[in-house]
Amino acid sequence: MNNLKPGVSDYYWCCVEIRAAPDVGEQVYLSVTEGVSTLNRVSVHSGGSVTIPCFYDNVYQQHVKYWCRGSDWSSCTPIVHTNSPKKSGEVSIRDDPDRQIFTVTMNNLKTWNSGYYWCGVEISRGSAVGTRVNLSVTEGVSTLNTVTVERGGFVIIPCFYDNIYRQRVKYWCKGSDWSSCTPIVRTNSPKKNGEVSIRDDPGQRLFTVIMNNLTSGDSGSYWCGVEISRGSAVGTQVSLSVTEGKMSVLQTVTNEMHSM
C-alpha cells in the first residue's frame, strides 16, 4: 500500500484460500497518522518471536527512533534506540530511512512480556511522537476466533497447543461459559460423535476438529480444550456461525487463553 493517507485507516485482512474448506485469515488494524503508525495489537505464542513494523513520516528520516514499554506515553521505559543501544537482551531495533520504517524484533517471548509498548521518534528538546502497541503473549491453546460457514457445509478447526501438552487429552466442547461447556469429542474417547470428529497430531502440536453437514442449530460458542490434571484445563473459545447464504470471510483475531 503506497502513498497512505489517514483516510485509509481501517481493519484489513490477510487471507488464504483453502480448497473445499473455509478460508483462513488474520485481521490487522491499519492506523495512518501524521507522525508514527503501527499495528495496534499483536498476539504471539509463548516462546515465539515477533517483529513490529513502525512507520514514520518523511520528516523523521534522520531522527532517532526508539521502543519503550508502559501504558502511558509520557513515562514509558526505553528499551532500545536506533543510536544506542540497538540491542537489549532479546530485543533489537533496526531503521530503514529509505522506506520510512523501523522494525523492532522481540525473541523468546514470555507471558510477562505482555503489555503496552510504544514506537517512538525523538524530535528535539525532549519532545517526541509515537504510537502504542498492545502485545499479548499467551500460553496454553490458541485457535481461530470466529468462523462463518454455509448451512450444509463443513468446517475444520485447528487447535494449537504448547509443547508441554503433547501427551495430554484434548477435547472439543460447546457452551458460552468455559467452566460448564458440554464435551462433544475427546482424543481418548469418543473420538467421533455424530458429525463431529477429533484428531491429535503431537508432532505438530495441533489437534483438529471436523464438523460435517452443519445446520443453524450448530451455531454457538465452542472450546478447544486440553486437560491438565485433577479437573483443571486450558482452552480457548471459537464462535461458529452457520448461515443460509454464501460463506463469509473467516475471521481470526487475537488468541486468548482461558484457564479454569
URTATA-V475275 format. One record per residue. N is the residue number from 1. RES is the residue in one letter. SS is DSSP state (H for helix, E for strand, C for the rest). Layout:
# URTATA-V475275
n = {N;N}
res = {RES;RES}
ss = {SS;SS}
This chain:
# URTATA-V475275
n = {1;2;3;4;5;6;7;8;9;10;11;12;13;14;15;16;17;18;19;20;21;22;23;24;25;26;27;28;29;30;31;32;33;34;35;36;37;38;39;40;41;42;43;44;45;46;47;48;49;50;51;52;53;54;55;56;57;58;59;60;61;62;63;64;65;66;67;68;69;70;71;72;73;74;75;76;77;78;79;80;81;82;83;84;85;86;87;88;89;90;91;92;93;94;95;96;97;98;99;100;101;102;103;104;105;106;107;108;109;110;111;112;113;114;115;116;117;118;119;120;121;122;123;124;125;126;127;128;129;130;131;132;133;134;135;136;137;138;139;140;141;142;143;144;145;146;147;148;149;150;151;152;153;154;155;156;157;158;159;160;161;162;163;164;165;166;167;168;169;170;171;172;173;174;175;176;177;178;179;180;181;182;183;184;185;186;187;188;189;190;191;192;193;194;195;196;197;198;199;200;201;202;203;204;205;206;207;208;209;210;211;212;213;214;215;216;217;218;219;220;221;222;223;224;225;226;227;228;229;230;231;232;233;234;235;236;237;238;239;240;241;242;243;244;245;246;247;248;249;250;251;252;253;254;255;256;257;258;259;260}
res = {M;N;N;L;K;P;G;V;S;D;Y;Y;W;C;C;V;E;I;R;A;A;P;D;V;G;E;Q;V;Y;L;S;V;T;E;G;V;S;T;L;N;R;V;S;V;H;S;G;G;S;V;T;I;P;C;F;Y;D;N;V;Y;Q;Q;H;V;K;Y;W;C;R;G;S;D;W;S;S;C;T;P;I;V;H;T;N;S;P;K;K;S;G;E;V;S;I;R;D;D;P;D;R;Q;I;F;T;V;T;M;N;N;L;K;T;W;N;S;G;Y;Y;W;C;G;V;E;I;S;R;G;S;A;V;G;T;R;V;N;L;S;V;T;E;G;V;S;T;L;N;T;V;T;V;E;R;G;G;F;V;I;I;P;C;F;Y;D;N;I;Y;R;Q;R;V;K;Y;W;C;K;G;S;D;W;S;S;C;T;P;I;V;R;T;N;S;P;K;K;N;G;E;V;S;I;R;D;D;P;G;Q;R;L;F;T;V;I;M;N;N;L;T;S;G;D;S;G;S;Y;W;C;G;V;E;I;S;R;G;S;A;V;G;T;Q;V;S;L;S;V;T;E;G;K;M;S;V;L;Q;T;V;T;N;E;M;H;S;M}
ss = {C;C;C;C;C;H;H;H;C;E;E;E;E;E;E;E;C;C;C;C;C;C;C;E;E;E;E;E;E;E;C;C;C;C;C;E;E;C;C;C;E;E;E;E;E;C;C;C;C;E;E;E;E;E;E;E;C;H;H;H;C;C;C;C;E;E;E;E;E;C;C;C;H;H;H;C;E;E;E;E;E;C;C;C;C;C;E;E;C;C;E;E;E;E;E;E;H;H;H;C;E;E;E;E;E;E;C;C;C;C;H;H;H;C;E;E;E;E;E;E;E;E;C;C;C;C;C;E;E;E;E;E;E;E;E;E;E;E;C;C;E;E;C;C;C;E;E;E;E;E;C;C;C;C;E;E;E;E;E;E;E;C;H;H;H;C;C;C;C;E;E;E;E;E;C;C;C;H;H;H;C;E;E;E;E;E;C;C;C;C;C;E;E;C;C;E;E;E;E;E;E;C;C;C;C;E;E;E;E;E;E;C;C;C;C;H;H;H;C;E;E;E;E;E;E;E;E;C;C;C;C;C;E;E;E;E;E;E;E;E;E;E;E;C;C;C;C;C;C;C;E;C;C;C;C;C;C;E;E;C}
